[in-house]
Amino acid sequence: MGLERLANQVEKESRDLAILEVVIEQGPIGIVRLSEETGIPEHKVRYSLRMLEDDELVDPTPQGAIPADDIETRVATINEGIDGLVERLEELEELFPAVETAD
């Protein structure tokens, strides 16, 4: 039912947000240091930074990635979106009847 695909997407978004958090706290910061700080392989850090740049959450500089100027507003919007997704998932969960299993 696509749950594995959804789980993979959530994992990717989680990685992106972990990288964003470090950029906000320590930026400017480069790929190697981000990898060391997060434990995420460099190739995945590079991909996540590209996605964060496309979403206008971080800006590249010669010294490394820095948070976008309006990052506080953007993070608030992300948090609102996450809250909405949690509510929607809870609604979906209620659509499935509880199934008792035989012990």
N, C-alpha and C positions, 0 to 999 in steps of 0.2 A: 504494500500500500504506500510505498514511497517513504516509509519512516526512516529507513537507512539514509536516503538522500537528504531528508530533513535533518537528521542527526549530524551528517557530514557538514551541512551548511551551517548549522549552529556552532559546530566545532571551529569552522573557519572564521565565523564572525567573532567567536570568543577569542581566537588568536589575534585577530585584527584589533580588538578592544584592549587586549593585554599589551600589545605594542603601542597603541595610542596612549595608554596610561603612562608608559615609560617615557614616551616622547614628551608628554605634558609635564611630567615630573623632572626630566633630566635634559630635555632638548636644549641646544642642538646635540643630536646623537646620531652616530653612524650605524651602518648595518652590522658590523662586527660586534660593536658594543651592545647593540640591541639584542643580538643573538646570545651574547654572554649573560646579559641581565635577565633575559626571559627563558633561556634554555631552548629557544626555538631555532631550528637550523637556519643558516644564513639565506638559503634559497627561498624559504618560506617567509622570512622577514622581508626580503626584497619584494616578493609578491604582495604581501600585506601592505607594505609602504606604498606600492603602486596603487593599490585599491584605496587606501586612505587619502592619497593625493587626488585620485579621481573623484572621491567624495568630498574633496576640499576640506578635509580635516587636518591635514598636515601639509607643510610647504617644504620643498627641498631647498637646502642652502649648501654652499661649499663646505660648511662645517658639519653638516648632517641635518636630519629632519627636525623641524620645529613645529609646534602646534599652530594652527590657523589663528589669525587675530581674534576672531569671534568664537573661539573654541568653547567657552562657557555656554553660550547660546546653543551651539550645535550639540554639545553633550546633553543639555537639557532636553532637546528634541529627540535625541537617541533614547534617553531614559523614558520619555513619554511613549515612544514607539514600542519599547520593550514591555512596558506595563500593558499596553494595548494587546500585544501578542500573547502575554500571559493570560489575560482575561479571555481572549478568544480560544486559547488552548483549553482552558478550564471549561468553557462552554461546549467545546467539542467532546471533551471527556464525558460530560454529562449525557451526551447523546447515546453513548454505549451503555447498554444495561450491564449491571454487575453480574458476573458469572461465577457461580459457586463451583469449586472444583472438589472432586471426590478425593478424600485422603486415603 
